[in-house]
Amino acid sequence: MEPKIMLKYEDSLKSLIIAMLQSGELSSIEQARKRFQIAGHMTIQRWLKRAGKEELLPVHARRTLDLELDRTKEYDSDLHNRMLRTLELEKKRAKAA
């Protein structure tokens, strides 16, 4: 088995990438990873956090069942009804178990 190679990035390279993200020259962390061949998915995110540039991190939103039920109720009543039926079946199965 080949040994893992751990790469260390110079502070000047980290600063350059952060500056390019800030200026918009790089439109995303994924684009920066590809352009600079950075394998780790969290590497640049850690740099941004340490540099106090959290505003450049992607925003995560959570989609909940309640939100999806509300959303489907408005535009797709068939899907909404199927979701409700499935939930009822799951509740019955859980009670039976």
Beta strands, then each sheet from edge to edge (+ up, - down):
end
